Amino acid sequence: MIINSDLFFKNPIYRFSIFENIMIQAKNSFSSKLTVNFLCFVLSIMCSFCISIKQSYALSHEWIGGQISEYGEQIWDRKSLKRNKDGSVRVLSKFIPKTQSEITQDILYTMDINCFEKSFRDVNVFTDDENSRLNNFADWQDPNGDELILGVIGQVCRFDK
């Protein structure tokens, strides 16, 4: 901006308009910086909410050792215990195969356990926390002598009392 010195010193209206112009530019600069900072803040909050709750919950497991068989070990998460409306207990359990490879992975089960009937239902079976979907309409099953499942049922029902 070029200022004519004769007009600047002789005409007070001209001085005021220059001052006003500079203030408007400063306000626009400040408001644009404020707007950019506000938008960055809002985006960062939105990104933090996009983190899956399951992923953050996955960090807080408290695994309890269970039965061991020739094929692997079945463990369960103490922090996942919940009492269902029907009186059964919901728990997250994990089967860890003895031999680990690309084909054999840890398998996670969300199980409902009926402590009175010593039965269970797998409402979810998955290999990672991100790809899980609950099926609350799964059928109740008898463990049929499966020591791994019977071990989890026994431990969970004793712990839940």
N, C-alpha and C positions, 0 to 999 in steps of 0.2 A: 504494500500500500504506500503510495507516494503522497506525501503531505506538502501542500503548498504553504510555505512558512508565512507569507503575507496574510493569507486567509486565516491561518491558524491563530496568529497573534491578534489580528484585528477583529475577527468575527467570533463572538462567543458561541453562537449557534453551531458554527462549523466545528469548534472544539468539542462541543457536547455530542454532535453526531459521530465524530471520530471515536470519542470515548465510548459512546453507546455501541458502535460497531465492534470495537475491541471486546467489550463486555459480552456481547452476543456471541462472538466467536469463542470466547473463553467458556461461556456457559454451554455452548454446543459441544465443545471439546470435552468438558467435564461430564456432561450428560451422556455423551456417546461412550466414554470410558466407563461410566457407571453402568450403563446398559450392558456393555460387553461383560463386565465383571459379574453383574447380576445373572446374565444368561449362563455364564460359565458355572456359577454357583448352583443354579437350578439344574443344569445338566449333570453336575457331579452328584447331586442328591438323587436324581433319577437313576443314574448308573449304579449307585450304591443300593438302591431298592431293587435293581434288576438281579442282584446276586441271589441265587436260589437259597431259600431257607433250608432246604434239604442239604445243600452243600455246607452251609455254616453249621447245621446241626450235626453233620457227619463228623465234625472235628471233636465232638463231645461224647463219643461212645465210651462206655465202661464195660468192656467185654469180660464175661465170667466163663472160665474154662468149664467145658462140659465133658461128655463121654468121648472116648477115643475108640475107633475101630480100625480094622485093617485098611480101610479106604481113606480115613481122615478123621477130623475132629469137628464136633458140633459145639459152637459156643453161642452165648446169648448176651444181649446188651441190657445191663441192669437199669440204665437211665431211660430205656424205651418202654418200660412196663406201664401199661395203662389198663384200668378196669373198664370194660365195655358195659353198655346199658343192660345187656342180657346176663351179666355176672361173669362172663368169661374174661380172660386176661389176654391182652395183646402184647406181643413182644417181638423184637427184632432178633433173629438168630442168623448165624453164619456157619456154613459148612466149608471147612478148609481141607481140600484134598491132600493126601500124603505126598503125592507127586505133583509138582506144579509144572505146567507147560502152557502153550498157547491155547490148547484145547480145554484143559482142566483149569478152571478159575475158581476163586472163592465165590460161593453162591449165597446170596442173602435171601432170607425168608422173613416175611412178616407173618407171624402165626397168631391165630387165636387159639387159646388153650382153655378147655373146659376141665377144671381141676376135679370136679365131682365125678365125671364120667371117664376121666383120663383119655379124652379125645382131643383132636386138633383139626384145624383147617388152615391151609396156606392161602392167605388172602393176597399175597404178593410174592413172586419169585423173580429175582433179578440178579444181575452180576455187577451193577454199579448203582450208586445212589441217584444218578441222573435219569435213568430209564426205568422208572418204577410206576406202576399203576395198580391201585388197590381194586380188589374184587371182593366186596363184602358179602357176596352171595355164594361163595365157595361152599362145598359140602363138607360136613364134619366127617372125619375119618378116624378109624381105630389105628393105633400105631403098629398093629400086627407084629408085636415083638421086636420092632426096630429099636435097638438099644440106644442109638443116638437120639431119636425122638423121645423115647421114654426118659432118658436122662434129662433132657431139657424140660420136659413136662414136670418131672419130679422136682428139679431145682427151682423152677419158676413158681410152682405151687407152694413149696415150702417157704420160699422167700416172700411171697405175696401175703402170707398170713399175718 
